[in-house]
């Protein structure tokens, strides 16, 4: 069964790219946009610029775990779509570094302070 908390449709990605707020940090680029749902959805991407398949998969795992920790600790508000895109600098980083980078992006986007 597919997870409803994961972005999958092309229309959702197109809407995020056109109308979303983009914030860059050292290891990730975050695009966020309020949705009209009672829950938040997320997606994690790593292009071939990041490295081979092992490095790309590690980058996605690091971002996913960091986001999970942030969501657990700070209680991100519901009703947002998040797209995290890995930068090539993520290859030699630790999970704590990626977590700090994602936290900085979320704070700069102002998602923690807003209600959708």
N, C-alpha and C positions, 0 to 999 in steps of 0.2 A: 504494500500500500504506500502511496506517495505521501510525503509529509506536506501538509497544507502550509507550513511555516517557511517553506522554501520557494523562492521565485523561480518559475520555470518557463512562463509564456513569453514569447517574443514581444507581445504588446506591452507587457509589464516592463520589460527592459527598455523598450523604446520610450515609454512614458517617463521612466526614470532619467534617461539620458536627455530628454527634451526639457522636462520641467523640474528635475531634481536639483538639489543644492550639492555642489561638488566641493570637497575639502581634501586637500592633500596633506600628508605628513611624511615622515621619513621613510616608512616601510609600506604604507598603503595609501590608496586614494579611496575616499568614501563618498558615495553619492546617496543622499537620503531624500525622501519625499513622503509626505503624509498620505496615507491611504484611508479609505472609509470603512475599514474593517476593525473589529474589536481585538485584533492581534497584530503583531508585527511579523513581517516576512523578511528574509535575508537571502543573500547569495554571495558566494566567494569565488573570485576568478583569478587565474594566474595564466598569463599569455606565454607564448614561447620565448619571449624576451627574458623571462625569469630564468630559464634553463631547461634542462632535459625533464623528462616526465617525473623522475624521482624528486627533483628540486621543486617542480611545480606542485606536486602532491603534498610535499612537506610544507610549502608555503600556505596551501589551502588549509591543512591541518592546524598550522600555527594560528592562522586568522580565526578559524572556527573555535578553537579552544580559548583564545584570548577574548573573543566576543562573548562566549558562554560565561567566562569568569566575570566580565564587566556587567553583563546582564544580571548575574546572580548577586553581585556586590552592590551595584548602584541602582538597580531597579529601573532600567530604561522604560519609558512610557510606551504603552501599546498604541497601535495605529500608525506605524511607519513601515516603509519599505527601505531596506538597506542593501547597498551593493558595495562590496569591498573588493578592490582590484589591487593585486600585489604588485609592488615595484621590484625592479631587479635587485635592489639593495637588500631584499629580505632573505636572500639565500644563505648568508652566514650569520643570521641573527638568532637570538634566543627567544623563547616564548615571552619572557618578561619584557624584553625590548619591544616586541610586537604589540603586547598588551598596552604599554605606555603610548605607543604610536596611535593605536586605535582609540584609546581614551582621549588623547589630545584632539584627534579628528572629531570625535563625538562632541566634546566640549566646545570646540570652535564652531561646529555647525549649530550649536545651541539646542540640540535635541533634548538634553537633560532638563532644560528650563521650560520647554514648551509642552503644551498639550495640543494634540491634533484637532 
